């Protein structure tokens, strides 16, 4: 049984963003051949991925959600992989 991976169409708004020495990759995409809404994913420097649980009507709305998250969440560090805790 083969499962095909859907082809993602990336918005021209996708790219890298840097703040305070932290660079992340911002992916805004939807599935090719559909009119599906846009998905927002942020990948940190180590490959840790944050994907929004909601989708967006436009790629601009998705990018605005990223900007809001940076402003409200204390900067780019909010996207870094959570550090393990020791008990």
ROLUM-949166 format. One record per residue (C-alpha): chain; z, y, x; residue number from 1. Coordinates in steps of 0.02 Angstrom, whole numbers. Example, Ala and Ser with C-alpha at 12.3 -4.5 7.8 and 13.67 -1.06 7.14 Angstrom:
BEGIN
   c        z        y        x     k
   A      390     -225      615     1
   A      357      -53      684     2
This chain:
BEGIN
   c        z        y        x     k
   A        0        0        0     1
   A      -53      167       73     2
   A       20      332       25     3
   A      -88      480       63     4
   A       -5      638      124     5
   A      -64      785       19     6
   A     -161      919      110     7
   A      -68     1085      116     8
   A     -158     1251      107     9
   A      -63     1381      207    10
   A      -56     1563      155    11
   A     -114     1695      278    12
   A       66     1759      263    13
   A      130     1606      359    14
   A      179     1635      539    15
   A      323     1665      658    16
   A      464     1789      637    17
   A      590     1842      770    18
   A      754     1935      752    19
   A      897     1949      877    20
   A      815     1823      993    21
   A      795     1691      858    22
   A      617     1641      813    23
   A      574     1539      659    24
   A      411     1478      585    25
   A      383     1532      405    26
   A      266     1418      307    27
   A      203     1470      137    28
   A       91     1337       63    29
   A       30     1243      -88    30
   A      -60     1078     -115    31
   A     -249     1083      -93    32
   A     -356     1064     -247    33
   A     -218     1117     -367    34
   A     -154     1275     -445    35
   A       23     1224     -400    36
   A      145     1363     -359    37
   A      184     1411     -179    38
   A      319     1326      -75    39
   A      423     1414       58    40
   A      482     1324      215    41
   A      569     1396      368    42
   A      577     1294      529    43
   A      698     1343      667    44
   A      673     1327      856    45
   A      736     1147      857    46
   A      627     1088      712    47
   A      762     1098      578    48
   A      676     1135      412    49
   A      740     1234      263    50
   A      635     1214      106    51
   A      669     1318      -48    52
   A      710     1215     -203    53
   A      610     1332     -314    54
   A      426     1373     -303    55
   A      342     1542     -315    56
   A      201     1610     -421    57
   A      121     1697     -272    58
   A      127     1686      -84    59
   A      193     1865      -82    60
   A      340     1812     -191    61
   A      379     1672      -69    62
   A      376     1789       80    63
   A      487     1912      -14    64
   A      612     1771      -40    65
   A      614     1740      148    66
   A      644     1925      185    67
   A      783     1930       54    68
   A      865     1776      130    69
   A      864     1855      303    70
   A      937     2019      239    71
   A     1069     1938      127    72
   A     1111     1789      236    73
   A     1158     1877      396    74
   A      993     1867      488    75
   A      889     1726      563    76
   A     1044     1628      616    77
   A     1063     1574      434    78
   A      914     1458      463    79
   A      982     1372      617    80
   A     1028     1189      605    81
   A     1208     1172      549    82
   A     1323     1126      692    83
   A     1418      964      671    84
   A     1601      979      631    85
   A     1736      873      712    86
   A     1885      813      611    87
